[in-house]
Amino acid sequence: MARVNEKTGSSNSRRALKVLLVATFAALDRKRLPRVWRRIHQINYPLFLAVFIKAVAIGSDVSAPLGYATTLKVLFSIYLAVAAVATTHRIWQYDKAKRKKRARNAASGGAEA
């Protein structure tokens, strides 16, 4: 297994935790901050991937005794797959709605909003 620089690893973890906290507080106040919340929410996707990679690559729980570690890796992988499918579906829905709006605007002769 690759060696991990303790200082870099912990500072990245702190950074990720700060981003997660900002995202949580923005979600709690998303009605007042809809645009800011959406951007911060989008940052959660790469953050989720980074947490997944860290958990599988250097997490102490996944390097535990064989049965326990294998179970956690399978659960993490299922979680990642579900998140990827849900994210892909959401992006597809967003693009579909955007195309429909463009078609409606083109049919009415108006400019795209």
C-alpha positions in Angstrom: 0.0 0.0 0.0 1.2 3.5 -0.8 2.6 5.6 2.1 0.5 8.6 3.0 1.9 11.9 4.1 0.4 12.4 7.5 0.4 16.2 7.3 -1.1 16.4 3.8 -3.6 13.7 4.6 -4.9 15.4 7.7 -5.0 18.9 6.1 -7.0 17.5 3.2 -9.3 15.8 5.7 -9.8 19.1 7.5 -10.4 20.9 4.2 -13.0 18.3 3.2 -14.7 18.5 6.6 -14.9 22.3 6.3 -16.5 22.0 2.8 -18.9 19.5 4.2 -19.8 21.8 7.1 -20.4 24.8 4.7 -22.6 22.5 2.5 -24.6 21.5 5.6 -25.2 25.0 6.7 -26.0 26.2 3.2 -28.5 23.3 2.9 -30.2 24.4 6.1 -30.6 28.0 4.7 -31.1 27.0 1.0 -34.4 28.9 0.7 -32.6 32.2 1.2 -29.5 31.2 -0.8 -30.8 29.1 -3.8 -28.0 29.8 -6.2 -25.2 29.6 -3.6 -26.8 26.4 -2.2 -26.9 24.7 -5.6 -23.2 25.4 -6.3 -22.1 24.3 -2.8 -24.3 21.2 -3.3 -22.5 20.4 -6.5 -19.2 20.4 -4.7 -20.5 17.5 -2.5 -20.2 15.1 -5.4 -16.4 15.3 -5.8 -16.2 15.4 -2.0 -18.1 12.2 -1.8 -15.8 10.5 -4.2 -12.7 11.8 -2.3 -14.1 10.4 1.0 -14.9 7.1 -0.7 -11.3 6.8 -2.1 -9.8 7.7 1.3 -12.0 5.2 3.1 -11.1 2.4 0.8 -7.4 3.3 0.3 -6.2 4.2 3.8 -9.1 3.8 6.1 -8.2 1.6 9.1 -11.6 -0.2 9.0 -11.1 -1.5 5.5 -7.7 -2.9 6.4 -9.1 -4.8 9.4 -9.5 -8.6 9.5 -10.5 -10.0 6.2 -14.2 -10.7 6.6 -14.9 -7.3 8.1 -12.8 -5.4 5.6 -14.4 -7.2 2.6 -17.9 -6.5 3.9 -17.1 -2.8 4.3 -15.5 -2.6 0.8 -18.6 -4.2 -0.7 -20.9 -1.9 1.2 -18.8 1.2 0.2 -18.8 0.0 -3.5 -22.6 -0.5 -3.4 -23.0 3.0 -1.9 -20.8 4.5 -4.6 -22.7 2.7 -7.3 -26.1 3.9 -6.0 -24.7 7.5 -5.7 -23.4 7.3 -9.3 -26.6 6.0 -10.7 -28.7 8.6 -8.8 -26.4 11.4 -9.9 -26.4 10.3 -13.5 -30.2 10.1 -13.4 -30.5 13.6 -11.9 -28.1 15.0 -14.5 -30.2 13.3 -17.2 -33.4 14.8 -15.8 -31.9 18.2 -15.6 -30.6 18.0 -19.2 -34.0 16.7 -20.4 -35.8 19.6 -18.8 -33.3 22.1 -20.2 -33.8 20.7 -23.8 -37.6 20.8 -23.4 -37.4 24.5 -22.2 -35.1 25.3 -25.2 -37.6 23.6 -27.6 -40.5 25.5 -26.1 -38.6 28.8 -26.4 -37.6 28.1 -30.0 -41.2 27.2 -30.9 -42.5 30.4 -29.4 -39.8 32.5 -31.1 -38.5 33.8 -27.8 -34.9 34.0 -26.6 -33.5 31.4 -24.3 -33.7 32.3 -20.6 
